[in-house]
Amino acid sequence: VQLQASGGGSVQSGGFLRLSCLASGSIPHNIMAWYRQAPGKQRELVASISSATNFYYADSVKGRFTITRDDAKNTVYLQMNSLKPEDTAVYYCSVKWIDSTAEWTHIWGQGTLVTVSS
């Protein structure tokens, strides 16, 4: 399975963007997520959604970002509203699942850059 992320760009503070991540195949019982990495900082989990639609949001994005998934399209989305300059980062999508050996498999897409200017 490969992941292809898209939707990054440059916006002004208060603006919005929608990121998309298409998986090349379907994976049952998985967790799809968006991470981000700002310059000089560690990669952090932004939001995740499981096949059972359990959600996680980082405190910094709660109320502004929404993660959704369309399993028919093997796609996960991240709607980002009220963007702030501190949201500037490279955003990565990921998917993980428990494989046939009962181990977690975690794959990443390429990053997409989001730049928010003040």
MMTF fields as JSON, N, C-alpha, C and O atoms, coordinates in Angstrom:
{
  "mmtfVersion": "1.0.0",
  "mmtfProducer": "UNKNOWN",
  "numBonds": 471,
  "numAtoms": 472,
  "numGroups": 118,
  "numChains": 1,
  "numModels": 1,
  "chainsPerModel": [1],
  "groupsPerChain": [118],
  "chainIdList": ["A"],
  "bondAtomList": [4, 2, 8, 6, 12, 10, 16, 14, 20, 18, 24, 22, 28, 26, 32, 30, 36, 34, 40, 38, 44, 42, 48, 46, 52, 50, 56, 54, 60, 58, 64, 62, 68, 66, 72, 70, 76, 74, 80, 78, 84, 82, 88, 86, 92, 90, 96, 94, 100, 98, 104, 102, 108, 106, 112, 110, 116, 114, 120, 118, 124, 122, 128, 126, 132, 130, 136, 134, 140, 138, 144, 142, 148, 146, 152, 150, 156, 154, 160, 158, 164, 162, 168, 166, 172, 170, 176, 174, 180, 178, 184, 182, 188, 186, 192, 190, 196, 194, 200, 198, 204, 202, 208, 206, 212, 210, 216, 214, 220, 218, 224, 222, 228, 226, 232, 230, 236, 234, 240, 238, 244, 242, 248, 246, 252, 250, 256, 254, 260, 258, 264, 262, 268, 266, 272, 270, 276, 274, 280, 278, 284, 282, 288, 286, 292, 290, 296, 294, 300, 298, 304, 302, 308, 306, 312, 310, 316, 314, 320, 318, 324, 322, 328, 326, 332, 330, 336, 334, 340, 338, 344, 342, 348, 346, 352, 350, 356, 354, 360, 358, 364, 362, 368, 366, 372, 370, 376, 374, 380, 378, 384, 382, 388, 386, 392, 390, 396, 394, 400, 398, 404, 402, 408, 406, 412, 410, 416, 414, 420, 418, 424, 422, 428, 426, 432, 430, 436, 434, 440, 438, 444, 442, 448, 446, 452, 450, 456, 454, 460, 458, 464, 462, 468, 466],
  "bondOrderList": [1, 1, 1, 1, 1, 1, 1, 1, 1, 1, 1, 1, 1, 1, 1, 1, 1, 1, 1, 1, 1, 1, 1, 1, 1, 1, 1, 1, 1, 1, 1, 1, 1, 1, 1, 1, 1, 1, 1, 1, 1, 1, 1, 1, 1, 1, 1, 1, 1, 1, 1, 1, 1, 1, 1, 1, 1, 1, 1, 1, 1, 1, 1, 1, 1, 1, 1, 1, 1, 1, 1, 1, 1, 1, 1, 1, 1, 1, 1, 1, 1, 1, 1, 1, 1, 1, 1, 1, 1, 1, 1, 1, 1, 1, 1, 1, 1, 1, 1, 1, 1, 1, 1, 1, 1, 1, 1, 1, 1, 1, 1, 1, 1, 1, 1, 1, 1],
  "groupList": [{"groupName": "VAL", "atomNameList": ["N", "CA", "C", "O"], "elementList": ["N", "C", "C", "O"], "formalChargeList": [0, 0, 0, 0], "bondAtomList": [1, 0, 2, 1, 3, 2], "bondOrderList": [1, 1, 2], "singleLetterCode": "V", "chemCompType": "L-PEPTIDE LINKING"}, {"groupName": "GLN", "atomNameList": ["N", "CA", "C", "O"], "elementList": ["N", "C", "C", "O"], "formalChargeList": [0, 0, 0, 0], "bondAtomList": [1, 0, 2, 1, 3, 2], "bondOrderList": [1, 1, 2], "singleLetterCode": "Q", "chemCompType": "L-PEPTIDE LINKING"}, {"groupName": "LEU", "atomNameList": ["N", "CA", "C", "O"], "elementList": ["N", "C", "C", "O"], "formalChargeList": [0, 0, 0, 0], "bondAtomList": [1, 0, 2, 1, 3, 2], "bondOrderList": [1, 1, 2], "singleLetterCode": "L", "chemCompType": "L-PEPTIDE LINKING"}, {"groupName": "ALA", "atomNameList": ["N", "CA", "C", "O"], "elementList": ["N", "C", "C", "O"], "formalChargeList": [0, 0, 0, 0], "bondAtomList": [1, 0, 2, 1, 3, 2], "bondOrderList": [1, 1, 2], "singleLetterCode": "A", "chemCompType": "L-PEPTIDE LINKING"}, {"groupName": "SER", "atomNameList": ["N", "CA", "C", "O"], "elementList": ["N", "C", "C", "O"], "formalChargeList": [0, 0, 0, 0], "bondAtomList": [1, 0, 2, 1, 3, 2], "bondOrderList": [1, 1, 2], "singleLetterCode": "S", "chemCompType": "L-PEPTIDE LINKING"}, {"groupName": "GLY", "atomNameList": ["N", "CA", "C", "O"], "elementList": ["N", "C", "C", "O"], "formalChargeList": [0, 0, 0, 0], "bondAtomList": [1, 0, 2, 1, 3, 2], "bondOrderList": [1, 1, 2], "singleLetterCode": "G", "chemCompType": "PEPTIDE LINKING"}, {"groupName": "PHE", "atomNameList": ["N", "CA", "C", "O"], "elementList": ["N", "C", "C", "O"], "formalChargeList": [0, 0, 0, 0], "bondAtomList": [1, 0, 2, 1, 3, 2], "bondOrderList": [1, 1, 2], "singleLetterCode": "F", "chemCompType": "L-PEPTIDE LINKING"}, {"groupName": "ARG", "atomNameList": ["N", "CA", "C", "O"], "elementList": ["N", "C", "C", "O"], "formalChargeList": [0, 0, 0, 0], "bondAtomList": [1, 0, 2, 1, 3, 2], "bondOrderList": [1, 1, 2], "singleLetterCode": "R", "chemCompType": "L-PEPTIDE LINKING"}, {"groupName": "CYS", "atomNameList": ["N", "CA", "C", "O"], "elementList": ["N", "C", "C", "O"], "formalChargeList": [0, 0, 0, 0], "bondAtomList": [1, 0, 2, 1, 3, 2], "bondOrderList": [1, 1, 2], "singleLetterCode": "C", "chemCompType": "L-PEPTIDE LINKING"}, {"groupName": "ILE", "atomNameList": ["N", "CA", "C", "O"], "elementList": ["N", "C", "C", "O"], "formalChargeList": [0, 0, 0, 0], "bondAtomList": [1, 0, 2, 1, 3, 2], "bondOrderList": [1, 1, 2], "singleLetterCode": "I", "chemCompType": "L-PEPTIDE LINKING"}, {"groupName": "PRO", "atomNameList": ["N", "CA", "C", "O"], "elementList": ["N", "C", "C", "O"], "formalChargeList": [0, 0, 0, 0], "bondAtomList": [1, 0, 2, 1, 3, 2], "bondOrderList": [1, 1, 2], "singleLetterCode": "P", "chemCompType": "L-PEPTIDE LINKING"}, {"groupName": "HIS", "atomNameList": ["N", "CA", "C", "O"], "elementList": ["N", "C", "C", "O"], "formalChargeList": [0, 0, 0, 0], "bondAtomList": [1, 0, 2, 1, 3, 2], "bondOrderList": [1, 1, 2], "singleLetterCode": "H", "chemCompType": "L-PEPTIDE LINKING"}, {"groupName": "ASN", "atomNameList": ["N", "CA", "C", "O"], "elementList": ["N", "C", "C", "O"], "formalChargeList": [0, 0, 0, 0], "bondAtomList": [1, 0, 2, 1, 3, 2], "bondOrderList": [1, 1, 2], "singleLetterCode": "N", "chemCompType": "L-PEPTIDE LINKING"}, {"groupName": "MET", "atomNameList": ["N", "CA", "C", "O"], "elementList": ["N", "C", "C", "O"], "formalChargeList": [0, 0, 0, 0], "bondAtomList": [1, 0, 2, 1, 3, 2], "bondOrderList": [1, 1, 2], "singleLetterCode": "M", "chemCompType": "L-PEPTIDE LINKING"}, {"groupName": "TRP", "atomNameList": ["N", "CA", "C", "O"], "elementList": ["N", "C", "C", "O"], "formalChargeList": [0, 0, 0, 0], "bondAtomList": [1, 0, 2, 1, 3, 2], "bondOrderList": [1, 1, 2], "singleLetterCode": "W", "chemCompType": "L-PEPTIDE LINKING"}, {"groupName": "TYR", "atomNameList": ["N", "CA", "C", "O"], "elementList": ["N", "C", "C", "O"], "formalChargeList": [0, 0, 0, 0], "bondAtomList": [1, 0, 2, 1, 3, 2], "bondOrderList": [1, 1, 2], "singleLetterCode": "Y", "chemCompType": "L-PEPTIDE LINKING"}, {"groupName": "LYS", "atomNameList": ["N", "CA", "C", "O"], "elementList": ["N", "C", "C", "O"], "formalChargeList": [0, 0, 0, 0], "bondAtomList": [1, 0, 2, 1, 3, 2], "bondOrderList": [1, 1, 2], "singleLetterCode": "K", "chemCompType": "L-PEPTIDE LINKING"}, {"groupName": "GLU", "atomNameList": ["N", "CA", "C", "O"], "elementList": ["N", "C", "C", "O"], "formalChargeList": [0, 0, 0, 0], "bondAtomList": [1, 0, 2, 1, 3, 2], "bondOrderList": [1, 1, 2], "singleLetterCode": "E", "chemCompType": "L-PEPTIDE LINKING"}, {"groupName": "THR", "atomNameList": ["N", "CA", "C", "O"], "elementList": ["N", "C", "C", "O"], "formalChargeList": [0, 0, 0, 0], "bondAtomList": [1, 0, 2, 1, 3, 2], "bondOrderList": [1, 1, 2], "singleLetterCode": "T", "chemCompType": "L-PEPTIDE LINKING"}, {"groupName": "ASP", "atomNameList": ["N", "CA", "C", "O"], "elementList": ["N", "C", "C", "O"], "formalChargeList": [0, 0, 0, 0], "bondAtomList": [1, 0, 2, 1, 3, 2], "bondOrderList": [1, 1, 2], "singleLetterCode": "D", "chemCompType": "L-PEPTIDE LINKING"}],
  "groupTypeList": [0, 1, 2, 1, 3, 4, 5, 5, 5, 4, 0, 1, 4, 5, 5, 6, 2, 7, 2, 4, 8, 2, 3, 4, 5, 4, 9, 10, 11, 12, 9, 13, 3, 14, 15, 7, 1, 3, 10, 5, 16, 1, 7, 17, 2, 0, 3, 4, 9, 4, 4, 3, 18, 12, 6, 15, 15, 3, 19, 4, 0, 16, 5, 7, 6, 18, 9, 18, 7, 19, 19, 3, 16, 12, 18, 0, 15, 2, 1, 13, 12, 4, 2, 16, 10, 17, 19, 18, 3, 0, 15, 15, 8, 4, 0, 16, 14, 9, 19, 4, 18, 3, 17, 14, 18, 11, 9, 14, 5, 1, 5, 18, 2, 0, 18, 0, 4, 4],
  "groupIdList": [1, 2, 3, 4, 5, 6, 7, 8, 9, 10, 11, 12, 13, 14, 15, 16, 17, 18, 19, 20, 21, 22, 23, 24, 25, 26, 27, 28, 29, 30, 31, 32, 33, 34, 35, 36, 37, 38, 39, 40, 41, 42, 43, 44, 45, 46, 47, 48, 49, 50, 51, 52, 53, 54, 55, 56, 57, 58, 59, 60, 61, 62, 63, 64, 65, 66, 67, 68, 69, 70, 71, 72, 73, 74, 75, 76, 77, 78, 79, 80, 81, 82, 83, 84, 85, 86, 87, 88, 89, 90, 91, 92, 93, 94, 95, 96, 97, 98, 99, 100, 101, 102, 103, 104, 105, 106, 107, 108, 109, 110, 111, 112, 113, 114, 115, 116, 117, 118],
  "secStructList": [7, 7, 3, 3, 3, 3, 7, 7, 3, 3, 3, 3, 6, 6, 7, 7, 3, 3, 3, 3, 3, 3, 3, 1, 1, 7, 7, 1, 1, 3, 3, 3, 3, 3, 3, 3, 3, 7, 6, 6, 1, 7, 7, 3, 3, 3, 3, 3, 3, 3, 6, 6, 7, 7, 3, 3, 3, 7, 6, 6, 6, 6, 6, 6, 3, 3, 3, 3, 3, 3, 6, 6, 6, 6, 3, 3, 3, 3, 3, 3, 7, 1, 7, 7, 4, 4, 4, 7, 3, 3, 3, 3, 3, 3, 3, 3, 3, 3, 7, 6, 6, 1, 7, 3, 3, 3, 3, 3, 7, 7, 7, 3, 3, 3, 3, 3, 3, 7],
  "xCoordList": [0.844, 0.0, 0.874, 1.859, 0.516, 1.211, 0.201, -0.987, 0.707, -0.131, 0.309, 1.503, -0.66, -0.39, -1.15, -2.379, -0.407, -1.023, -1.059, -0.199, -2.069, -2.184, -2.99, -3.61, -2.971, -3.814, -3.098, -3.722, -1.795, -1.072, -0.983, -1.304, -0.545, -0.413, -0.127, 0.195, -0.248, 0.003, -1.289, -1.989, -1.597, -2.805, -2.464, -1.427, -3.349, -3.191, -3.849, -4.702, -3.426, -3.995, -5.515, -6.038, -6.208, -7.661, -8.238, -9.443, -7.39, -7.833, -8.04, -7.978, -8.287, -8.544, -7.901, -7.648, -7.652, -7.149, -7.743, -8.136, -7.799, -8.244, -7.193, -6.896, -6.641, -5.66, -6.355, -7.339, -5.83, -6.353, -5.212, -4.077, -5.504, -4.497, -5.164, -6.064, -4.708, -5.277, -4.379, -3.177, -4.98, -4.26, -4.456, -5.543, -3.387, -3.446, -4.222, -4.546, -4.526, -5.305, -6.129, -5.949, -7.022, -7.845, -7.205, -6.623, -7.337, -6.763, -7.847, -8.348, -8.215, -9.262, -8.728, -7.55, -9.605, -9.303, -8.02, -7.057, -8.016, -6.807, -7.065, -8.206, -5.991, -6.046, -5.343, -4.172, -6.058, -5.46, -5.229, -6.012, -4.161, -3.794, -3.048, -2.527, -3.021, -2.196, -1.219, -1.595, 0.031, 1.077, 1.602, 1.332, 2.345, 3.017, 4.377, 4.618, 5.237, 6.57, 6.938, 7.094, 7.072, 7.493, 9.01, 9.659, 9.588, 11.046, 11.645, 11.226, 12.612, 13.288, 12.519, 12.947, 11.39, 10.577, 10.381, 10.602, 9.959, 9.682, 8.325, 7.44, 8.2, 6.916, 5.895, 6.184, 4.698, 3.653, 2.37, 2.09, 1.602, 0.313, -0.694, -0.855, -1.364, -2.362, -3.756, -4.514, -4.088, -5.421, -5.376, -4.579, -6.249, -6.349, -7.804, -8.629, -8.091, -9.434, -9.307, -8.603, -9.982, -9.914, -11.041, -11.948, -10.957, -12.025, -13.352, -14.42, -13.269, -14.477, -14.854, -15.69, -14.224, -14.448, -14.249, -15.024, -13.211, -12.721, -11.752, -10.912, -11.878, -11.112, -10.082, -10.23, -9.031, -8.094, -7.731, -7.523, -7.655, -7.159, -6.158, -6.359, -5.091, -4.172, -4.888, -5.729, -4.549, -5.211, -5.088, -6.0, -3.976, -3.712, -4.632, -4.738, -5.294, -6.141, -7.608, -8.446, -7.926, -9.321, -10.213, -9.892, -11.33, -12.272, -11.964, -12.781, -10.78, -10.407, -10.208, -10.519, -9.692, -9.415, -10.427, -10.893, -10.754, -11.656, -11.079, -10.76, -10.951, -10.467, -11.658, -12.519, -11.691, -12.737, -12.104, -10.969, -12.852, -12.359, -13.492, -14.657, -13.126, -14.075, -13.483, -12.61, -13.943, -13.36, -13.657, -12.902, -14.723, -15.019, -13.965, -13.713, -13.354, -12.318, -10.925, -9.946, -10.826, -9.518, -8.809, -7.609, -9.546, -9.019, -9.327, -10.404, -8.356, -8.554, -8.339, -7.472, -9.138, -9.102, -8.791, -9.06, -8.222, -8.045, -8.512, -7.842, -9.654, -10.16, -9.574, -9.767, -8.863, -8.178, -8.767, -8.605, -9.441, -10.046, -9.337, -8.589, -9.584, -8.991, -7.508, -7.008, -6.823, -5.397, -4.611, -4.937, -3.568, -2.689, -1.262, -0.922, -0.437, 0.96, 1.657, 2.525, 1.282, 1.91, 1.46, 1.971, 0.522, 0.146, 1.077, 0.987, 1.961, 2.909, 3.784, 4.447, 3.779, 4.537, 4.395, 3.596, 5.192, 4.965, 4.014, 4.268, 2.94, 1.931, 2.086, 2.229, 2.052, 2.211, 0.977, 0.473, 0.503, -0.555, 0.082, 1.176, -0.622, -0.132, -1.3, -2.436, -0.994, -1.973, -1.255, -0.134, -1.902, -1.315, -2.38, -3.564, -1.92, -2.817, -2.04, -0.811, -2.757, -2.129, -2.115, -3.157, -0.906, -0.783, -0.974, -1.354, -0.71, -0.955, -0.053, -0.329, 1.027, 1.915, 1.574, 2.318, 0.455, -0.014, 0.884, 0.922, 1.604, 2.444, 1.854, 1.181, 2.124, 1.676, 2.553, 3.78, 1.899, 2.57, 2.153, 0.966, 3.124, 2.867, 3.538, 4.758, 2.755, 3.337, 3.002, 2.028, 3.836, 3.732, 3.609, 4.151, 2.893, 2.884, 3.962, 4.63, 4.132, 5.08, 4.453, 3.228, 5.209, 4.671, 4.093, 4.437, 3.209, 2.667, 2.801, 2.41, 3.35, 3.694, 2.5, 1.82, 2.272, 1.249, 1.958, 2.688, 1.744, 2.356, 1.263, 0.453, 1.247, 0.243, 0.954, 1.795, 0.618, 1.253, 0.348, -0.879, 0.982, 0.215, -0.199, -0.849],
  "yCoordList": [-1.194, 0.0, 1.238, 1.311, 2.206, 3.491, 4.6, 4.47, 5.695, 6.837, 8.041, 8.298, 8.772, 9.969, 11.137, 11.19, 12.074, 13.233, 14.415, 14.564, 15.251, 16.454, 17.502, 17.211, 18.727, 19.767, 20.848, 21.824, 20.701, 21.741, 23.022, 23.04, 24.077, 25.341, 26.465, 26.234, 27.674, 28.861, 29.635, 29.931, 29.96, 30.728, 31.77, 31.7, 32.727, 33.716, 33.204, 32.316, 33.786, 33.437, 33.595, 34.584, 32.597, 32.593, 31.841, 31.598, 31.475, 30.771, 29.286, 28.809, 28.565, 27.139, 26.385, 26.93, 25.122, 24.19, 22.819, 22.516, 22.009, 20.628, 19.702, 19.748, 18.874, 17.897, 16.578, 16.212, 15.877, 14.571, 13.573, 13.934, 12.341, 11.286, 10.038, 9.468, 9.633, 8.472, 7.261, 7.307, 6.181, 4.919, 4.087, 4.058, 3.41, 2.663, 1.366, 0.733, 0.96, -0.243, -0.126, 0.805, -1.053, -1.025, -1.895, -2.945, -1.419, -2.125, -2.237, -1.216, -3.438, -3.547, -3.171, -3.362, -2.644, -2.372, -1.571, -2.049, -0.38, 0.425, 1.754, 2.136, 2.426, 3.773, 4.693, 4.494, 5.69, 6.666, 7.958, 8.325, 8.623, 9.777, 10.816, 10.548, 12.009, 13.095, 13.513, 13.715, 13.636, 14.159, 15.436, 15.712, 16.192, 17.355, 17.555, 17.148, 18.187, 18.491, 19.899, 20.199, 20.747, 22.124, 22.192, 21.316, 23.207, 23.334, 23.324, 24.087, 22.468, 22.398, 21.695, 21.694, 21.094, 20.416, 18.955, 18.548, 18.174, 16.781, 16.616, 17.466, 15.513, 15.2, 14.94, 14.26, 15.492, 15.314, 14.824, 15.119, 14.068, 13.592, 14.731, 15.368, 14.975, 16.034, 15.48, 15.998, 14.422, 13.831, 12.421, 12.105, 11.575, 10.218, 9.773, 10.304, 8.778, 8.21, 6.728, 6.332, 5.92, 4.479, 4.014, 4.774, 2.757, 2.169, 2.203, 2.268, 2.158, 2.226, 3.664, 3.924, 4.596, 6.042, 6.525, 7.334, 6.026, 6.63, 7.739, 7.561, 8.87, 10.043, 10.425, 10.148, 11.075, 11.756, 13.075, 13.143, 14.126, 15.422, 15.955, 15.85, 16.522, 17.238, 18.46, 19.063, 18.809, 19.95, 21.221, 22.047, 21.365, 22.594, 22.776, 23.88, 21.709, 21.807, 21.527, 21.648, 21.156, 20.86, 22.049, 23.186, 21.776, 22.828, 23.526, 24.293, 23.26, 23.916, 22.913, 23.202, 21.743, 20.72, 19.587, 19.28, 18.973, 17.823, 16.746, 16.996, 15.551, 14.418, 13.545, 13.255, 13.136, 12.244, 11.213, 11.371, 10.162, 9.133, 8.652, 8.644, 8.253, 7.671, 6.326, 6.267, 5.269, 3.963, 3.473, 2.671, 3.939, 3.553, 4.098, 3.526, 5.214, 5.839, 5.633, 6.129, 4.902, 4.688, 6.008, 6.134, 6.977, 8.331, 8.875, 8.655, 9.583, 10.305, 11.783, 12.166, 12.595, 14.036, 14.745, 14.233, 15.93, 16.797, 18.196, 18.897, 18.579, 19.926, 20.83, 20.602, 21.847, 22.741, 24.138, 24.787, 24.583, 25.914, 26.807, 26.333, 28.091, 29.068, 28.823, 28.761, 28.687, 28.374, 29.496, 30.676, 29.087, 30.01, 29.835, 28.781, 30.85, 30.706, 29.502, 28.886, 29.172, 28.02, 26.677, 25.633, 26.69, 25.458, 25.183, 24.132, 26.118, 25.935, 24.724, 24.63, 23.802, 22.556, 21.734, 22.039, 20.694, 19.656, 18.637, 18.119, 18.359, 17.437, 16.083, 16.005, 15.029, 13.667, 12.844, 12.911, 12.079, 11.132, 9.775, 9.467, 8.994, 7.664, 6.71, 7.122, 5.448, 4.412, 3.283, 2.921, 2.733, 1.597, 0.546, 0.844, -0.667, -1.788, -2.958, -2.997, -3.896, -5.107, -6.124, -6.485, -6.584, -7.477, -8.944, -9.252, -9.825, -11.253, -11.858, -12.95, -11.163, -11.65, -11.027, -11.172, -10.337, -9.676, -8.529, -8.165, -7.963, -6.807, -5.579, -5.69, -4.409, -3.173, -2.896, -2.978, -2.571, -2.069, -0.622, -0.305, 0.266, 1.704, 2.251, 2.162, 2.811, 3.383, 4.868, 5.34, 5.589, 7.041, 7.473, 6.842, 8.551, 9.198, 10.253, 10.531, 10.841, 11.946, 13.168, 13.23, 14.1, 15.272, 16.276, 16.307, 17.091, 18.213, 19.458, 19.453, 20.508, 21.689, 22.624, 22.97, 23.015, 24.014, 25.223, 25.105, 26.366, 27.604, 28.615, 28.949, 29.096, 30.072, 31.359, 31.387, 32.413, 33.708, 34.59, 34.499, 35.432, 36.308, 37.595, 38.439],
  "zCoordList": [0.0, 0.0, 0.0, 0.735, -0.822, -0.843, -0.58, -0.875, -0.015, 0.302, -0.509, -0.664, -1.021, -1.805, -1.199, -1.255, -0.62, 0.02, -0.929, -1.796, -0.75, -1.562, -0.806, 0.217, -1.327, -0.757, 0.009, 0.427, 0.205, 0.915, 0.09, -1.098, 0.741, 0.057, 1.031, 2.196, 0.538, 1.351, 1.528, 0.559, 2.775, 3.08, 4.131, 4.791, 4.27, 5.325, 6.602, 6.584, 7.686, 8.979, 8.933, 8.42, 9.481, 9.441, 8.257, 8.195, 7.33, 6.137, 6.378, 7.511, 5.291, 5.423, 4.267, 3.193, 4.534, 3.531, 3.814, 4.941, 2.79, 2.961, 2.382, 1.188, 3.225, 2.794, 2.482, 3.124, 1.492, 1.121, 1.071, 0.758, 1.374, 1.305, 0.762, 1.38, -0.394, -1.074, -0.864, -1.127, -0.388, -0.246, -1.507, -2.084, -1.927, -3.183, -3.057, -4.063, -1.814, -1.607, -0.35, 0.435, -0.157, 1.054, 2.133, 1.861, 3.348, 4.491, 5.555, 6.026, 5.94, 6.963, 8.338, 8.642, 9.142, 10.547, 10.724, 11.322, 10.213, 10.283, 10.988, 11.251, 11.276, 11.821, 10.833, 10.512, 10.358, 9.45, 10.224, 11.1, 9.89, 10.703, 9.884, 8.802, 10.449, 9.928, 11.02, 12.175, 10.628, 11.489, 10.835, 9.666, 11.603, 11.023, 11.68, 12.816, 10.93, 11.444, 11.022, 9.838, 12.016, 11.775, 11.785, 12.356, 11.169, 11.14, 12.545, 13.415, 12.748, 14.032, 15.125, 16.279, 14.783, 15.792, 15.418, 14.277, 16.412, 16.157, 15.477, 15.582, 14.789, 14.171, 15.271, 16.256, 15.088, 16.083, 15.425, 14.263, 16.2, 15.737, 15.815, 16.856, 14.702, 14.64, 14.874, 15.695, 14.145, 14.255, 13.702, 12.818, 14.241, 13.727, 13.756, 14.5, 12.919, 12.86, 12.559, 11.63, 13.338, 13.138, 12.223, 11.884, 11.84, 11.034, 11.78, 11.171, 13.093, 13.922, 14.238, 15.102, 13.524, 13.681, 15.1, 15.61, 15.727, 16.958, 16.565, 15.682, 17.221, 16.834, 17.894, 19.084, 17.397, 18.28, 17.624, 16.413, 18.435, 17.977, 18.981, 20.191, 18.478, 19.354, 19.917, 19.252, 21.128, 21.766, 20.924, 20.897, 20.252, 19.504, 18.299, 17.765, 17.867, 16.668, 16.952, 16.058, 18.176, 18.511, 18.208, 18.553, 17.563, 17.218, 15.908, 15.399, 15.358, 14.092, 12.958, 11.803, 13.295, 12.289, 12.436, 13.534, 11.293, 11.287, 10.382, 9.22, 10.928, 10.141, 9.77, 10.601, 8.519, 8.041, 7.12, 6.67, 6.851, 5.949, 5.066, 5.464, 3.862, 2.922, 2.515, 1.649, 3.123, 2.866, 1.445, 0.895, 0.871, -0.508, -1.466, -2.527, -1.071, -1.895, -1.325, -1.884, -0.212, 0.445, 0.701, 0.458, 1.185, 1.339, 2.728, 3.282, 3.267, 4.528, 4.248, 3.462, 4.902, 4.691, 6.009, 7.096, 5.874, 7.036, 6.635, 5.877, 7.148, 6.92, 7.995, 9.189, 7.562, 8.49, 8.343, 7.31, 9.373, 9.387, 10.399, 11.255, 10.285, 11.215, 11.395, 12.518, 10.303, 10.352, 11.004, 10.878, 11.702, 12.411, 11.892, 11.354, 12.049, 11.607, 12.249, 11.632, 13.476, 14.132, 13.559, 13.964, 12.634, 11.938, 10.757, 10.122, 10.469, 9.374, 9.632, 10.665, 8.687, 8.841, 7.567, 6.682, 7.512, 6.516, 7.134, 8.221, 6.449, 6.948, 6.248, 5.028, 7.055, 6.558, 6.91, 8.032, 5.953, 6.285, 6.568, 6.097, 7.335, 7.66, 7.853, 8.085, 7.753, 8.071, 8.79, 8.432, 9.798, 10.477, 10.751, 10.911, 10.797, 11.04, 11.614, 11.548, 12.169, 12.687, 11.564, 11.017, 11.225, 10.072, 10.462, 11.591, 9.532, 9.75, 10.805, 11.302, 11.158, 12.215, 13.555, 14.525, 13.603, 14.823, 15.249, 16.425, 14.297, 14.562, 13.863, 12.838, 14.442, 13.809, 12.592, 12.654, 11.498, 10.305, 10.13, 10.199, 9.902, 9.842, 8.593, 8.45, 7.696, 6.486, 6.405, 6.991, 5.662, 5.56, 4.111, 3.204, 3.92, 2.635, 2.573, 3.569, 1.402, 1.311, 1.964, 2.073, 2.384, 3.05, 2.076, 0.895, 2.607, 1.844, 2.716, 3.883, 2.148, 2.928, 3.086, 2.12, 4.323, 4.641, 5.233, 6.218, 4.639, 5.111, 5.414, 4.548, 6.641, 7.063, 7.421, 8.319, 6.724, 6.967, 7.821, 7.764, 8.601, 9.5, 8.817, 9.434]
}
